[in-house]
Amino acid sequence: MMTLDQALTGISGILVTPYDAAGDVAPARLAPLLDRALAAGLHMPVVNGNTGEFYALTTDEACTMVREVAGLIDGRAPLLAGVGRGLRDAQRLARASADAGAAALMIHQPPDPFVAPRGVVDYLHAMSDASGGLPMMIYLRNDAIGTRAIADLCAVPGVRGVKWATPNPQKLAEARAACDPSIVWVGGLAEVWAPTFYAVGARGFTSGLINVWPEHSVAIHAALEAGDYHAANALIDRMRVFEDIRAQEMNGTNVTGVKAALIAQGHDCGPTRAPSAWPLTAGQQSDLDGFLAANHLI
């Protein structure tokens, strides 16, 4: 199994959270998806991420997911486990993630309306303490906190990476320059933005596509690692329809598109939970069916 630093520069594959007919989490339904993705070359599965509907899950459900997914992976790859929300819930989930054998924590950016950057520093220390010192990746969705504050977050002991999820490559370049060069900066806006972020020093990217078409995501990563931007962009063009569907309705169809594609492929992981959109509109479904058929995914 590759090291954490190697995995961070690869593909962080954000797994969906499957539900059964009663609407309860059904992690066993991930088994064939994980087997396919790992066989294709996925570097690091991620549980309790946004494509996993993290904010729609209870803390009990998130704890169940990290335990069960760790068992399904069975040591074949490092597991990155998302934690977040209120401090007590996040600490509990951090402990559960460590107990499950996660290699690192992905710290969701706290969504509270009254968040101080120095308060997030305290939050990171609390996550590290709760997990017994697991390495951490910061999930940065708002770069308005400024370069100095980002550098303070990255200086917290145990921070090994930043998932950069804002469409601002110039600020990414500034933040990289202000931080320890050992920090791994990961493109957090999936394949479409990966070439742009690679150009300013990011390595690796997150992906929801891995649930549906992991081989394609791995091919994009290989092209970027080889410095072949032409090939990478050509591959990205082939899956752009999928990402365009996911970006609609203020990104409210982000997980909807993935789960609808899985259903079409015979892997029913259930619907999404409100306030995510479900199901796709007729037009969105038609576009998705065309994408899947054109790429021989159904």
N, C-alpha and C positions, 0 to 999 in steps of 0.2 A: 504494500500500500504506500502511496506517495506521501510525502511530508505535508504538513499543513501549509507551509509557504508555497510549495509546488501547487497544491490544490487551489489556493487563493488566486494564483495566476491563471488558472484554468477556467472551466465553466462552473459557476455556482447554479445548479439546477433547482429552481424553486418548485417544489412538489405541490400538487393540489391536495386538498383535504377531501377524501371521499366520504359520502354519507350513504347510509342504507335507506330502505324504503320508509323507515320511521323517522328519518332525519337525523339519526345519531351518527357520530363519526365511525367510519368503517375502514381503518387503516390497512387491513389485509388486502383490500382491493388495489392497493398500490403495488403489490408484489410483481405482477407482470410488467408494469411500467418501469419499476426500478430495475428489474432484470434486463429489460431491453436497453435502458439508458446506460447502465453500467457496462453492458456488453459493447455498446457503441463507443464508449470512452469517456462518459461523464466523469469529471474530476471530483466534484463534491456535491452530493445531494443536500438540499436545504429544507428543513421541516419548520413549520410555523412561520413561513414568510407571507408576504402579501398575496401571492398567487395561491397560497394555502389558506386564504381568508382569515388571517391571524386575528383581526379585530372582530370577527364574527364568532370566534370560539370562546367558550368559557375557559378559565384557567385549568379546570379539571380536564377538559377536552384537549387543551394544548399539552398538558402533561402526558396524557394517554398517547397522543400522536408522537411525541419525541421518544417515549419508551418503545412503542411498537415499531416505529420506523427504524430505530437503531437495531432492533432485532431482525427486521427484514434485510437490512444492509449486511449485517453479520460480519462486520470487519472488512468488507470489500472496498470501502472508500471512507475518507474522513466525513463525519456528519457535522454540518453547521446547523445550530439550533437557534431559532429566533426567540427572543424574549423581549418583553416590554410592558407597557401600560403602567398602572399604579405601582409604586415601589414595592409594596408587600407582595402583590401578585407576581411581579417580575422577579423578585428574590426567590419566591417559591418555585417558579418555572426554571430559574437558573440552577437551583439545587437539583431539581428533577432531571434537567438536561445533563448535568455532570454525572448524576447517578446512572443515567442511561448509557453513558459512554460517549457523549458528544465530544468532538475534537475542539470545538470553539463555539462561542456565542455570537450571534448577530444581534446587536442592540438596536431595536427599532427606535427611531427618534421620538421622544415623548411628545404626544399630541396635545397635552394640557395647554390651555390658552395663556397661562402665566408661567412660561419656561424661561429661566435665566441660563445663559451658557455656563456660568459657574455652577449652577444647580445640576446641570447635566454631568459635569465633572464629578460631583458627589454621587450622582446616580451610577456612573460607570464604576466608581470605587465600590459601591454597594453590590453591584452585579458581580464584580470580581471576588469580593469576599464571600458572597452567597454560593458561588460555584466552586470555591476552593482554589481560585486562581486560574480558571480556564482562560485561554487567549480570547480576545474579543475583536470583532469587526464592527465598526460604527456604520450604521445605515443612515447616511446623510441625505435628507430630502429637501432641506432648506439651507442654501448657502448664504442666506442673508445674515446669519450670525457673524460672518466676517472671518477673514483669514486668521486673525490672531486667536479668535475663539476656537476655530478648527484646530489650530496648532496646540492649544491647551488640551483639547480632548485627546489628540493623538499622543500627547506626552504622558497620559495616564498609564502607569505600568500595566502591561498585559495587552494593550491595544496593538494589534498586528496588521490591521487592514482597515480600509474605508471603502464602503460601497457608495460610490458617488452617483446619486440619483437625481441630479438637477441638470438641465440642458445648458450648462455653462462651462465649456471647456477651458475658457480663459481663467476662471476662478479655480478650476481644478489645477491648472498649471501653477497658479500662485500658491495654492495650499500645499502642493507637493514640494515646492521650493522652500516653504517655511517649516517643513516637518522633517523628522528623522528620515533619512533615505531608506531605512529598512522597512518603512511602512509600505504595504502593498495597496495600491489604488486600483479598485476594481470598477469597471463600467457597470453602473447600476440601472441602466435603461435598456437592457437587453441588446439583441444583435444589431438592431438598426442604428444605434448610436455607438456601437463598439469601435468602428474605424476612427471616428472623430476623437473618442477618448484615447485610443491607442496612440494617435498622433501627438498627444500632449503627455504621454508617459504612463497612462493606465495600462494594466495588463489583466487579461481575463474579463469576463462579463457574466452578468446574471442572465437566466433564460427561463421562460415559461414554455418555450417551444419544445424543450426536452421531454415534456410529458407526451407530446404528440409525434415529434419527428426528431429524435435525438441525434441521428446520424447527420442531419443537415447542420445542426448547431455545432457539432464537433468539426465538421468540414470548414465552417466559417472560422472557428477558433484556429484551426491548423493553418489556414490561409493568412490570418493576421499574424500569427507567430512567425510565419515565413516572410513577413513583410510584403506579401502579395495583396495589396489593397484592391487591385483590379479584380482578382478572383473573389476576394471577400465580398466586395460590393455586388458582383454579379450573383453570388449566392444569396445575398441579402435581398436583392430584387425579387428573387423567386418566392420569398416568404413574406414580402411586404404587405400583401393583402391580408394575411393573418394578423399582423401587428396593427394594421389600420382598423380592422374590426375590433380588436381589443381596446383601441384608443377612443372609441366612440362613446358618446353619452358621458363626457367628463371622466373617461376611463372606467365608467361603470360597467362596461362589458369586458373588462380585462380578463377576469376569471371565467366569465360566461363563455367567451370564445373558446377557451381551452377545454372547459368541461363539455361544451357542445361538440367539439371535435372528437373528444374521447368517446362520447356516446355514439357518434357516427362510426367510429372505429371498432365498436363492440366492447368498449371498456366503460361501462356505466359507473361513473363516480358521483352520481346524483346531481341535483341542481345546485346553484349557488344560493346562499342565504341573503335575504334583504339586509341592507339596502342595495346590494349588488343587483343589477338587472337580470331578470330571468323570465322567460327564455329570450333568445335572440329574436329580433323582428324577422318578418318574412324576407325582407331584403338582405339583412345581415346573414341569415341562414343560407340564402341562395348564394351569396358571395363565398361563404365558408365552404359550402358543398362544392362549388366550382374550384376553389383552391385545393381541397382535398383530392378531388378527382384528377385535376391537372397534374398533381404530383404523386399520383398512384398511392395515396395514403388511405384510400377506401376501395 
